[in-house]
Amino acid sequence: MRWRRAGAQHLAVIQSYVQIGLAVVGGAVIVCLWRADVVRPGSFGRVGRTGHGLRAMPEALSGTAPGSETGVRAGLSGVDFLIAAAGLFATQVVAAGVAASVVQSRMGGAGAAGEVASAGIERMALIAAVMYPIGLAAAVGAWLALRWVWRARRRAEGLSVADGDPGLKVGKPWVRTLAVSAACTAAVIPVCVLVNLVVTRLAVWIGGAPIDPIAHETLRALMEAWSGGVAEGGGALVMAAPWVVTLSALVAAPIVEELLYRGCVQSGVLGLVRSRWGAILITSVVFTVVHVGATPWYALPGLMVLSVGLGIAYERTGRIGVPILMHVGFNGVNLGVAAAVTIAGGG
């Protein structure tokens, strides 16, 4: 209908203005953070190694911990975190294999994780229903194991477990954690929009073809499912598929990924390189590379910026709950934007 097409056109114009406005805000955020010495090189060292909100540095990989007379390092080393990270990566690989096997037996056809998008939302939901419970159990288990090892070593050294927590606390006090997470999310999203705007314009200039506004296979599958409606009489799996994938993107994925990348990988790298900026950047490269294939190349710089923001927030607060909530907020905003794009496109 004519009124519907006109409404979609107006919405597309509004989206363009919002994107430009957010990009301007993103530039202002970068300037403010630079002037506040939050993102400058060496900024972590200028506020002290463990003070002013910074979480405790994981113990060095050689020598003994300060004040230790037994040679047993009090706390957790980079190796401890990297072992946990390796275990989580291995669990994800096993979970992907189990999911592929379940999909093959239940639905037939290709069930590999990399072929999920082309197989439809039902296949994606089935794989998420298998993979994420395993991933969540493994991630929470690794977190609890690290906390247990840390407490045991602290007590063995006669040190208090109330001090020096190496980033394993979730978020107490919760009100403050929610407020900090909301503020950090509001800061990082405009910067991601700015980077995406620049890179997508560059992609158009280089390739000459319009870019995909929904640059993620999961988002695209979800929007196709929601806009096309859920077929009645398609069975429980078909009816529940969009909900399963949506909840996985909003809840399960942020918890699993942040416990893995920020909680384990970043902490492990920090214990190795002894540099917070080095740990954040290395982890962000790993985080971005893992998403290659799931998103087009022009969306990867935005993910890199997001990961850097998550890493900075983790180091500054020492609360793993902060990057988890930021990730939840980021994914939620992406779902909303994808829905708006779908509506504007007449879907």
N, C-alpha and C positions, 0 to 999 in steps of 0.2 A: 504494500500500500504506500501511497505517496507520502502520507504523514509519517509513516515509520521510517522511510528512507531519509526524509528530512531530519527526523530526530537523530538518526544514526550519524548523519553528516555533522550536525551540531555537536554531538558527543565527541566525534573525532577531532573537531576544532578545539573543543575544551581540553581534550587530552593533550593536544600539542602545546597549548598554552601552559598547562600544568607541568608538562615535562620541561619546558624551557624555564619556568619559574623554579622548579626544583633544582635544575642545573645551576641556576644563579645562586640559590641557597647553598648548594654544594660547594661552589667556589668560596662563598663567604665562610662556610664551616672550615674549609681547609685553612683559610687565612687566620681565623680565630684560633684554631688548634695550633697553628704554627707560632703565632704570637704568644700563646699561653704555654709554649714549650712542651706540648703534648706529643707532637709528631716530628720534632726535630731530631736529627741524629744525636745520640748521646743523651737524650732527654731522661731516660730511665736512670742513668748514672747520676744525674744532677739532683735527683730527689732521694738518693740513698738506695742501698741495695735491698733493704727490706722495710723501709719506712714509708710514710706518706701513702699508705694504701697498697704498696707493692707486695705481692705475695713472696713468701720465702723462696730463696734460690735453692733448687735441688743440690744435694751435696756433690762435691767434686768427685771425679772418678778415680783420683789417685790421692794418696795421703789420707789423713784422718780428719774428722770433723773438728772444728774449733772446740777446744775444751775436752776433747776425747783423750782418754788415757789407755783405752783398751785396743784401739785400732779399729773398732767397729764403728762405721759411720752412723751417726745419729740422723735419722730421717730417711729420705729416699734418694737414690742416685739416678742419673740419667738412664743407666742400664735397666733399672727397675721399671721405669716408665716405658722404655722401648720394648722390653720383653712383653709388657702388657699390650702395647700397640701391636706387636707381631702376632700375639694371640688373638686379638680382635680382628686383624686383617685375615688371619687364617680361618677364623670362625665365619667371617663374611663369605669367604670363598666356598667353604663347606655348605653354608646356608644357601648360597646361590645354586650349588649343585643339587641340593635337596629340593629346592624350589623348582628347578628345571625338571627334575624327575617327577615331581608331583604334577606339574603342568602337563608333562608328556603323557602320564597315565590317565589324567582326568579329562584333558581336552584334545590331546593328540597334536601333531604338528611340532614345530620348533619351539623349544621351551627355554633356550638359553636367555640369560638376563639381557644380553645385548639386542635380542630380537623382540623384546617385550612390546615396544611401541607399535610395531607393524602388526602385531598379533591382536591388538584391541584392548580395551579397558578391562574386559573380564580376565584376560590372561595376566595383565598387569596387577590387578587386584589379588589374584590368587598367589602370585609370586610375593607381593607385599605381605599377604597374610601369613606366608610361610617364613619369609626372610626376617621381617622386623621383630617378631617375637623372639626368634633366636638371637638376633643382634642385640635387642634390648636386654635379654637375660645375660648375654656375655658381657656387655658394656657395664651394666650395674654390678655384675659379679666381679669384674676387674677393678671397678672403683672401690668396692667393699674390701677386696683383697689388698689393694694398695693402702687403704686406710688402716687395715689390721697390721700390715707389715710396718707401716710408719709408727703406729702407736707402740708396737712391741719393741722397736728399736729405740724409740725415745725413752721408754721405761727402762730398758736395759742400760741406758746411759745415765739414768737417774734424772732425766729431764722431764719437764712438764709437757703434757700433751695439749695444753691450752695455748701454747705459744708456737709460732713458727710453722703453722700448717702450710704445706707446699701446694696449695691450690686445690685441696680435696674437699673443702667445704662447699655445700650446695648454695645456700643463699641467706641464712639467717643474719640479721633480721629481715623478714620477708618484705615488709613494706618498703624498706630502703632498697632492697634488691630489685623489686619491681620498678621503683622510680628510676633507679640508675639504668636498668635495662631499657626502659622506655626512652630515656634521654639519649642513651647511646644508639638505639635503633633510629631515633629521629635524626641523629647526626650522620649516621653512616649511609642511610638510604639516599639522601640528596647527592652525596659524593658518588655513590654507585650510579645514580642517574646521570650525573655529569660525565663520568667516564664512558658509560654506555652511549650517551648522545654523541660524544666525540668519535668513538670507535665505529658506531654504526654509520655516521656520516662519511667516515673514511672508507668503510666497506662499500657503501653505495658509489662513492667516487671511484674506487678501484674497480669494482665489479660491474657497475652500471645497472645492476638489478636491484629491485626493492628488497629490503631485509624482512625477515619474518618477525613480526612484533611479539609473537609468543615463542621465545627462543629456548624452549625446553620441551622435550618429548612428553614428559609427564603432564605438564600444563596443557599441552596441545590435546593429548588424549582425554584429559578431564573436560576441557571445554567442548570437545566434540561430543562427549557423553552427555554433559548437562544441556547443551544447546539442542541436541537431537532428541533429548528425552530418553527415558529408560523404557525399553520395550516391555509392555505388560505380558505376563505369562512367560517371561523368559527364564524363570527359575530364580531361586534365592541368590545365586552368585551374580546373575545379571543385575538384579534389583539392587544388591548391596555394593556392587563394584565401585561406583563413583564415591560412595561414602567411605569405603575402605581405603581407597587411594588418597582421598582428601585428608582423612585422619592420619594416614601414614606420613603425608607431606607436612602436616601441621604439628604433629606430636612426636611420632616415632623417629623420623629422620633427624630432626634437630637434636634429640637426646643422644641417639647413637653416634652421630657425626661429631658432636661437640665433645662427648666423653672420649672419643677416639682421637680426633685431631688436636683439640686444645688440651684436654685432660692428659692424654698419653703422649702423642707425637711431639707437641710443642714442649711439654715438660721434659721429655727425653732429650730432645735436641738442645734445650736450654742447659741440661746437665753436661752435654758434650761441648758445646761451643762457648758456654759461659757468657752469652750475650743475648739479652732479651730481644733486641731488634733482629739479630741473626736467627733466633729460634722462630720468631713470628714470620719472617720472610721465607725461611726454608719450609716451614709448615704450610704456608700459604701457597707456595709453588706445588707442593704435594697435593694439597686440597684441590687446586685448580686442575692439575694434570688428571686427577681421578675423574673429573667431570668432562674430560675430553670425550667426545662422541655423544654424550647426552645433550650437549648444547653446541650450537655453531661457534666458530672461532671468535666471532665478534662479541659474543656474550662472556667469554672467558675473562677478559680484563676486569669486568664488573664483579665477577666472582672472586677474583684475586683481591680486589679492594675490600669486598665484604669480609674475606678471610683475615685480611690485615686488621680491619676494624674489630673483628671478634677477638683476635689475638691480643690487641692492645687492651681491650676491655678486660680480658682475663688477667693479664699481667697487672693492670692497675687496681683491680678489685680483689683478686685472689679468690673469687667465687665462680665455680664452674656454672652455677645457675644463671649468671649474667649472660655469657655467650649463648647458652641454651635458649633463654627467653628472647634474646636478640634474633636468633635464627628462626624461632617461631614467628616473631613479628615480621621478619623479612619474607618468609614464605607466605605468610598471610597476606601481606601487601601484594606479592606477586600473583597470588590467586585472584585478588580483587582486580588488579590491573588486567589480567588475562580475561576475566569475565567482562570488564568494560570494553576491551578490544573486540571480544566476540560479539557483544551487543552492537558496537559501532559498525562492525562488519556485516550486520544483519543476520548473525547466526542465532 
